[in-house]
Amino acid sequence: MSIYHISAVTLKVRDIKKSFNFYSKLPGFKLVYGGGAIDRFTTSEIGGSNMYLNLEL
């Protein structure tokens, strides 16, 4: 079996606000879903390339 493409990575985090603030400073990250004070899940697109980083409490 070969892997040709990874479309999303989900990270379980302890502090979603702190984690989002860290990753959002990287070039090319754009918030797609979540980001509010009470959200337990956020999705960010990486560089418009159909690759996503999910942060989950």
Helices and strands as residue ranges (DSSP letters): E 8-12, H 16-24, E 29-33, E 41-46, E 52-56
